[in-house]
Amino acid sequence: YNGGVSPATPSKFIFLGRLTRDTIINAQGQILVDQPGGNLLYAASGAALYDVYPQLVARVGIEYPQDWPARFEQLGFGVAGLQLASTAIDQRFFVYYPDVERPIYDNPIRHFGDLSQALPKSLLGYQRPAPTLDSLKERNALSLRPEDLPTDLAETRAAHLCGLDFLAHSTLTPVLRSAGIEQISLDAATGYMHPQFWNEVPMLVNGLSAFLASERQVRTLFSGRAEALPAIAEQIANFNCGAVVIQRGRKGQHLFVREGARHYQIPSYPARAQDITGAGHAFGGGFAVGLQETGDPLEAALYGGVAASVTVEGSGAFYALEGSRGLAESRLEALRSAVRAL
């Protein structure tokens, strides 16, 4: 796909992440089979709620549907950064929700059987990849490399890295910074948010505009070292990071802004949740736009919270695109009044 047509107006934003082929059984029993997904698309759609259409950067295998990038381009996303690997890579993803808050990722055969549905052909032979820690030495087939980045980043003002492996995150951020991109936000990946990476994380965080992670991720990393979220957030920020966001699901977010040493508790917007797939990634996309537009991490977190709230009200990576800037503005106002300084 590299060399594809980008939007006529260069995007100020570049998003780096992963693309998947998603099959979702949501809590309402609706089934989405072999649909575009992945943290990259959810983040990009969260950004698009604010009329931002970023450049996408990801690697895909030869079995990835060839016509999907054209769909992304029609939605306004730049696709020149999609790199086609020379090997077959299983990019399938399956999730079943017995209720909105409880995702189950394994055994699709049983779940389709419970619904008296045949297993889709696209899931034949599917097995959920076993969780493993990242390698400090070896890349995997989907691991982004610095050479995967677009050569022309002169117009780019902000970069957001979705969850990737440690080698990708640690090697891409210096290259983005050397290209003159001043705002770099990063969504942590579970593969390295572990005590074994304790000595590596400070280097990764150093110089970031914002570091985003789930409560489970930071508690795992800080196991035996700290328990209070304010203390955890401050220690991460002390690695030379402008802001730290700890995502807590329905409990909202804990935000620490290093300048002024300010802590905030931000509730989640009371959305009518239908499908929480990708909500955290959509938050990251909205956050990146908010930080670029306002320069204020608190406002950025509100942008992110609103993007997540729209995403969960339907299924699929592109559901948030059905929202409008007007909807976002009204939700921003409501959420802004509910922020609590700690």
Kinemage of the C-alpha trace (Angstrom):
@kinemage 1
@onewidth
@group {chain A} dominant
@subgroup {mainchain}
@vectorlist {calphas} color= white
{ca tyr a 1} P 0.000 0.000 0.000
{ca asn a 2} L 2.984 2.300 0.457
{ca gly a 3} L 2.831 5.017 -2.139
{ca gly a 4} L -0.937 5.238 -2.066
{ca val a 5} L -2.763 8.497 -2.516
{ca ser a 6} L -2.891 10.732 0.540
{ca pro a 7} L -5.458 13.482 1.148
{ca ala a 8} L -4.779 16.613 -0.884
{ca thr a 9} L -4.182 18.579 2.314
{ca pro a 10} L -1.372 17.046 4.376
{ca ser a 11} L -2.566 15.970 7.800
{ca lys a 12} L -1.057 17.633 10.849
{ca phe a 13} L -1.426 14.302 12.635
{ca ile a 14} L 0.246 10.946 12.207
{ca phe a 15} L -1.102 7.875 13.999
{ca leu a 16} L 0.941 4.696 14.368
{ca gly a 17} L -0.570 1.399 15.451
{ca arg a 18} L -2.022 -1.924 14.427
{ca leu a 19} L -4.779 -3.028 12.092
{ca thr a 20} L -6.853 -6.124 12.707
{ca arg a 21} L -9.700 -8.102 11.163
{ca asp a 22} L -12.370 -8.033 13.845
{ca thr a 23} L -15.281 -10.313 14.571
{ca ile a 24} L -17.404 -8.991 17.433
{ca ile a 25} L -20.458 -10.399 19.176
{ca asn a 26} L -21.705 -7.464 21.198
{ca ala a 27} L -23.874 -7.534 24.310
{ca gln a 28} L -27.013 -7.079 22.207
{ca gly a 29} L -26.230 -10.248 20.261
{ca gln a 30} L -25.298 -8.349 17.104
{ca ile a 31} L -22.543 -10.011 15.114
{ca leu a 32} L -19.929 -8.149 13.086
{ca val a 33} L -17.867 -10.547 10.971
{ca asp a 34} L -14.414 -9.781 9.567
{ca gln a 35} L -14.617 -5.996 9.879
{ca pro a 36} L -11.768 -3.440 9.857
{ca gly a 37} L -10.462 -2.926 13.376
{ca gly a 38} L -7.350 -2.450 15.451
{ca asn a 39} L -6.144 0.249 17.820
{ca leu a 40} L -5.065 2.423 14.889
{ca leu a 41} L -8.545 2.727 13.365
{ca tyr a 42} L -10.271 3.323 16.693
{ca ala a 43} L -7.772 6.056 17.556
{ca ala a 44} L -8.080 7.654 14.112
{ca ser a 45} L -11.875 7.616 14.353
{ca gly a 46} L -11.712 9.205 17.799
{ca ala a 47} L -9.631 11.978 16.261
{ca ala a 48} L -11.993 12.320 13.301
{ca leu a 49} L -14.818 13.272 15.662
{ca tyr a 50} L -12.968 16.616 15.819
{ca asp a 51} L -12.611 16.956 12.042
{ca val a 52} L -9.054 15.634 12.044
{ca tyr a 53} L -8.108 12.995 9.470
{ca pro a 54} L -4.658 11.614 10.238
{ca gln a 55} L -2.028 9.775 8.310
{ca leu a 56} L -2.102 6.063 9.219
{ca val a 57} L 1.050 4.020 9.725
{ca ala a 58} L 0.886 0.249 10.203
{ca arg a 59} L 2.155 -3.036 8.816
{ca val a 60} L -0.194 -5.632 7.356
{ca gly a 61} L 0.258 -9.153 6.019
{ca ile a 62} L -0.540 -10.459 2.554
{ca glu a 63} L -3.868 -11.889 3.770
{ca tyr a 64} L -5.152 -8.480 4.847
{ca pro a 65} L -8.096 -7.501 2.576
{ca gln a 66} L -6.661 -5.570 -0.348
{ca asp a 67} L -9.661 -3.260 -0.730
{ca trp a 68} L -9.801 -2.003 2.845
{ca pro a 69} L -7.175 0.763 2.532
{ca ala a 70} L -9.293 2.336 -0.213
{ca arg a 71} L -12.186 2.415 2.258
{ca phe a 72} L -9.988 4.156 4.807
{ca glu a 73} L -8.959 6.697 2.196
{ca gln a 74} L -12.579 7.387 1.310
{ca leu a 75} L -13.143 8.189 4.988
{ca gly a 76} L -10.388 10.792 4.772
{ca phe a 77} L -7.480 8.885 6.314
{ca gly a 78} L -4.042 8.989 4.711
{ca val a 79} L -2.969 5.455 3.770
{ca ala a 80} L 0.480 5.969 2.268
{ca gly a 81} L 1.995 4.768 5.541
{ca leu a 82} L 0.417 1.300 5.347
{ca gln a 83} L 3.213 -1.161 4.706
{ca leu a 84} L 2.531 -4.557 3.137
{ca ala a 85} L 4.678 -7.278 4.674
{ca ser a 86} L 5.831 -10.115 2.446
{ca thr a 87} L 4.461 -12.836 4.714
{ca ala a 88} L 1.079 -14.098 5.866
{ca ile a 89} L 0.237 -12.693 9.297
{ca asp a 90} L -2.810 -13.702 11.278
{ca gln a 91} L -4.431 -10.343 12.078
{ca arg a 92} L -7.778 -11.770 13.164
{ca phe a 93} L -9.355 -10.664 16.441
{ca phe a 94} L -12.434 -12.066 18.160
{ca val a 95} L -14.375 -10.801 21.176
{ca tyr a 96} L -17.681 -11.804 22.723
{ca tyr a 97} L -19.589 -9.755 25.291
{ca pro a 98} L -22.009 -11.623 27.577
{ca asp a 99} L -22.604 -8.133 28.950
{ca val a 100} L -21.251 -4.730 28.033
{ca glu a 101} L -18.507 -4.681 30.664
{ca arg a 102} L -17.166 -8.220 30.235
{ca pro a 103} L -15.210 -9.083 27.080
{ca ile a 104} L -14.324 -12.729 26.432
{ca tyr a 105} L -11.671 -13.361 23.814
{ca asp a 106} L -11.398 -17.122 23.417
{ca asn a 107} L -13.297 -20.070 21.939
{ca pro a 108} L -15.441 -18.455 19.218
{ca ile a 109} L -16.857 -21.875 18.254
{ca arg a 110} L -18.698 -22.177 21.571
{ca his a 111} L -20.052 -18.634 21.503
{ca phe a 112} L -21.388 -18.927 17.961
{ca gly a 113} L -22.876 -22.294 18.905
{ca asp a 114} L -24.639 -20.756 21.894
{ca leu a 115} L -26.262 -18.314 19.457
{ca ser a 116} L -27.177 -21.168 17.061
{ca gln a 117} L -24.910 -19.589 14.464
{ca ala a 118} L -22.348 -21.297 12.272
{ca leu a 119} L -18.748 -20.307 12.801
{ca pro a 120} L -17.818 -17.783 10.076
{ca lys a 121} L -15.311 -19.090 7.568
{ca ser a 122} L -13.068 -16.165 8.407
{ca leu a 123} L -12.573 -17.654 11.910
{ca leu a 124} L -11.710 -21.203 10.839
{ca gly a 125} L -8.610 -22.277 12.740
{ca tyr a 126} L -8.581 -19.129 14.856
{ca gln a 127} L -6.892 -19.251 18.230
{ca arg a 128} L -6.325 -16.236 20.421
{ca pro a 129} L -2.594 -15.459 20.623
{ca ala a 130} L -1.165 -16.276 24.028
{ca pro a 131} L -0.160 -13.157 25.991
{ca thr a 132} L 3.619 -12.809 26.090
{ca leu a 133} L 6.107 -10.213 27.198
{ca asp a 134} L 7.837 -8.188 24.502
{ca ser a 135} L 11.350 -8.885 23.393
{ca leu a 136} L 14.144 -6.366 23.845
{ca lys a 137} L 16.008 -7.771 20.854
{ca glu a 138} L 13.694 -9.289 18.256
{ca arg a 139} L 10.937 -7.644 16.256
{ca asn a 140} L 7.811 -9.443 15.165
{ca ala a 141} L 6.263 -9.279 11.712
{ca leu a 142} L 3.907 -6.445 12.680
{ca ser a 143} L 6.486 -4.420 14.573
{ca leu a 144} L 6.839 -0.971 13.025
{ca arg a 145} L 10.331 0.125 12.103
{ca pro a 146} L 11.665 3.675 11.663
{ca glu a 147} L 11.902 3.046 7.919
{ca asp a 148} L 8.132 2.520 7.866
{ca leu a 149} L 7.551 6.186 8.623
{ca pro a 150} L 6.567 8.518 5.762
{ca thr a 151} L 9.559 10.384 4.395
{ca asp a 152} L 7.827 13.774 4.442
{ca leu a 153} L 6.766 14.801 7.935
{ca ala a 154} L 7.340 18.532 7.448
{ca glu a 155} L 3.657 19.412 7.926
{ca thr a 156} L 3.112 17.021 10.833
{ca arg a 157} L 2.540 18.712 14.171
{ca ala a 158} L 1.527 15.785 16.362
{ca ala a 159} L 2.130 12.047 16.506
{ca his a 160} L 0.212 9.493 18.501
{ca leu a 161} L 1.550 5.991 19.008
{ca cys a 162} L -1.091 3.387 19.759
{ca gly a 163} L -0.187 0.241 21.632
{ca leu a 164} L 2.766 -1.437 19.913
{ca asp a 165} L 5.675 -3.549 21.087
{ca phe a 166} L 8.548 -2.118 23.102
{ca leu a 167} L 11.066 -2.058 20.256
{ca ala a 168} L 8.649 -0.156 18.038
{ca his a 169} L 7.824 2.417 20.697
{ca ser a 170} L 11.412 2.917 21.798
{ca thr a 171} L 12.838 3.342 18.287
{ca leu a 172} L 10.047 5.360 16.668
{ca thr a 173} L 9.764 8.189 19.190
{ca pro a 174} L 13.346 9.494 18.697
{ca val a 175} L 12.848 9.502 14.917
{ca leu a 176} L 9.566 11.399 15.204
{ca arg a 177} L 11.230 13.904 17.521
{ca ser a 178} L 14.182 14.378 15.173
{ca ala a 179} L 11.688 15.105 12.384
{ca gly a 180} L 10.601 18.169 14.332
{ca ile a 181} L 7.346 16.804 15.749
{ca glu a 182} L 7.010 18.458 19.136
{ca gln a 183} L 3.838 16.738 20.372
{ca ile a 184} L 4.226 12.990 20.807
{ca ser a 185} L 1.721 11.002 22.837
{ca leu a 186} L 2.006 7.289 23.495
{ca asp a 187} L -0.516 4.647 24.533
{ca ala a 188} L 1.275 2.006 26.604
{ca ala a 189} L 1.275 -1.659 25.559
{ca thr a 190} L 0.705 -4.544 27.937
{ca gly a 191} L 3.698 -6.434 26.502
{ca tyr a 192} L 6.136 -4.224 28.402
{ca met a 193} L 4.070 -2.795 31.270
{ca his a 194} L 5.637 -5.365 33.557
{ca pro a 195} L 8.245 -5.260 36.363
{ca gln a 196} L 10.778 -6.905 34.039
{ca phe a 197} L 10.785 -3.669 32.010
{ca trp a 198} L 11.136 -1.377 35.018
{ca asn a 199} L 14.562 -0.104 33.932
{ca glu a 200} L 13.472 0.423 30.315
{ca val a 201} L 10.246 2.377 30.803
{ca pro a 202} L 11.912 5.650 31.955
{ca met a 203} L 13.820 5.878 28.679
{ca leu a 204} L 10.625 5.236 26.751
{ca val a 205} L 8.672 7.929 28.609
{ca asn a 206} L 11.425 10.544 28.498
{ca gly a 207} L 10.396 13.577 26.446
{ca leu a 208} L 6.822 12.523 25.726
{ca ser a 209} L 4.055 15.106 25.723
{ca ala a 210} L 1.767 12.514 27.304
{ca phe a 211} L 1.854 8.889 28.414
{ca leu a 212} L -1.444 7.006 28.483
{ca ala a 213} L -1.988 3.654 30.200
{ca ser a 214} L -4.734 1.611 31.793
{ca glu a 215} L -4.996 1.206 35.544
{ca arg a 216} L -4.248 -2.493 35.187
{ca gln a 217} L -1.094 -1.758 33.189
{ca val a 218} L 0.372 0.714 35.678
{ca arg a 219} L -0.507 -1.465 38.660
{ca thr a 220} L 1.294 -4.373 37.018
{ca leu a 221} L 4.371 -2.275 36.260
{ca phe a 222} L 4.468 -0.813 39.781
{ca ser a 223} L 3.697 -4.095 41.544
{ca gly a 224} L 5.444 -4.035 44.926
{ca arg a 225} L 6.613 -0.433 44.396
{ca ala a 226} L 3.538 1.792 44.681
{ca glu a 227} L -0.225 1.387 44.942
{ca ala a 228} L -1.742 4.892 45.027
{ca leu a 229} L -2.522 6.166 41.535
{ca pro a 230} L -1.388 9.756 42.273
{ca ala a 231} L 2.028 8.475 43.337
{ca ile a 232} L 2.270 6.217 40.296
{ca ala a 233} L 1.321 9.035 37.936
{ca glu a 234} L 3.838 11.414 39.497
{ca gln a 235} L 6.661 8.905 39.271
{ca ile a 236} L 5.974 8.288 35.575
{ca ala a 237} L 5.816 12.042 34.910
{ca asn a 238} L 9.148 12.464 36.691
{ca phe a 239} L 10.693 10.464 33.870
{ca asn a 240} L 10.344 13.771 31.944
{ca cys a 241} L 6.823 13.458 30.628
{ca gly a 242} L 4.389 16.358 30.333
{ca ala a 243} L 1.233 14.523 31.377
{ca val a 244} L 0.168 11.068 32.515
{ca val a 245} L -3.311 9.652 31.964
{ca ile a 246} L -4.407 6.515 33.789
{ca gln a 247} L -7.548 5.113 32.214
{ca arg a 248} L -9.966 3.447 34.631
{ca gly a 249} L -12.850 2.290 32.445
{ca arg a 250} L -16.206 3.370 33.824
{ca lys a 251} L -14.397 5.208 36.639
{ca gly a 252} L -12.992 7.684 34.133
{ca gln a 253} L -9.384 8.875 34.163
{ca his a 254} L -6.777 10.050 36.615
{ca leu a 255} L -4.729 12.845 35.042
{ca phe a 256} L -1.471 14.251 36.328
{ca val a 257} L 0.021 17.355 34.694
{ca arg a 258} L 3.688 17.775 35.549
{ca glu a 259} L 3.671 21.559 35.136
{ca gly a 260} L 2.172 22.806 38.365
{ca ala a 261} L 1.983 19.242 39.757
{ca arg a 262} L -1.787 19.082 39.196
{ca his a 263} L -3.959 16.005 39.711
{ca tyr a 264} L -7.460 15.628 38.268
{ca gln a 265} L -10.194 13.033 38.450
{ca ile a 266} L -12.234 13.007 35.244
{ca pro a 267} L -15.425 10.943 35.236
{ca ser a 268} L -16.539 8.981 32.216
{ca tyr a 269} L -19.326 10.582 30.220
{ca pro a 270} L -22.650 8.778 30.930
{ca ala a 271} L -22.929 7.199 27.489
{ca arg a 272} L -25.417 4.491 26.553
{ca ala a 273} L -22.737 1.856 26.117
{ca gln a 274} L -23.352 -0.856 23.534
{ca asp a 275} L -19.805 -2.052 22.790
{ca ile a 276} L -16.644 -0.989 24.643
{ca thr a 277} L -14.252 -2.384 22.009
{ca gly a 278} L -11.638 0.254 21.181
{ca ala a 279} L -12.875 2.832 23.695
{ca gly a 280} L -9.447 3.375 25.207
{ca his a 281} L -7.871 3.758 21.777
{ca ala a 282} L -10.517 6.282 20.730
{ca phe a 283} L -9.662 8.177 23.914
{ca gly a 284} L -6.057 8.393 22.733
{ca gly a 285} L -7.110 9.787 19.361
{ca gly a 286} L -9.313 12.439 20.914
{ca phe a 287} L -6.620 13.269 23.462
{ca ala a 288} L -4.011 13.879 20.761
{ca val a 289} L -6.317 16.300 18.941
{ca gly a 290} L -7.292 18.111 22.132
{ca leu a 291} L -3.681 18.594 23.157
{ca gln a 292} L -2.769 19.999 19.745
{ca glu a 293} L -5.785 22.306 19.586
{ca thr a 294} L -5.644 23.646 23.150
{ca gly a 295} L -2.193 22.910 24.552
{ca asp a 296} L -3.920 21.916 27.793
{ca pro a 297} L -3.660 18.272 28.990
{ca leu a 298} L -6.882 18.623 30.972
{ca glu a 299} L -8.815 19.768 27.903
{ca ala a 300} L -7.120 17.001 25.943
{ca ala a 301} L -8.375 14.411 28.431
{ca leu a 302} L -11.890 15.798 28.016
{ca tyr a 303} L -11.580 15.480 24.235
{ca gly a 304} L -10.477 11.888 24.763
{ca gly a 305} L -13.301 11.087 27.147
{ca val a 306} L -15.887 12.399 24.710
{ca ala a 307} L -14.387 10.410 21.824
{ca ala a 308} L -14.561 7.255 23.940
{ca ser a 309} L -18.156 8.013 24.926
{ca val a 310} L -19.260 8.211 21.295
{ca thr a 311} L -17.338 5.072 20.325
{ca val a 312} L -19.023 2.847 22.918
{ca glu a 313} L -22.531 3.751 21.754
{ca gly a 314} L -22.207 1.495 18.709
{ca ser a 315} L -20.063 -1.296 17.278
{ca gly a 316} L -17.165 -1.126 14.876
{ca ala a 317} L -14.083 1.023 14.414
{ca phe a 318} L -15.921 3.614 12.343
{ca tyr a 319} L -18.987 4.135 14.504
{ca ala a 320} L -17.530 7.340 15.993
{ca leu a 321} L -17.436 8.839 12.495
{ca glu a 322} L -21.215 9.088 12.681
{ca gly a 323} L -20.824 11.646 15.481
{ca ser a 324} L -20.441 15.359 14.846
{ca arg a 325} L -18.314 18.193 16.154
{ca gly a 326} L -21.494 19.688 17.584
{ca leu a 327} L -22.188 16.523 19.565
{ca ala a 328} L -18.621 16.547 20.806
{ca glu a 329} L -18.828 20.178 21.897
{ca ser a 330} L -21.990 19.606 23.935
{ca arg a 331} L -20.490 16.598 25.664
{ca leu a 332} L -17.257 18.479 26.316
{ca glu a 333} L -19.192 21.167 28.146
{ca ala a 334} L -21.012 18.611 30.290
{ca leu a 335} L -17.852 16.691 31.109
{ca arg a 336} L -15.864 19.843 31.837
{ca ser a 337} L -18.197 20.763 34.672
{ca ala a 338} L -17.724 17.342 36.284
{ca val a 339} L -13.918 17.457 36.587
{ca arg a 340} L -12.564 17.293 40.107
{ca ala a 341} L -9.154 18.716 41.014
{ca leu a 342} L -7.369 16.623 43.638
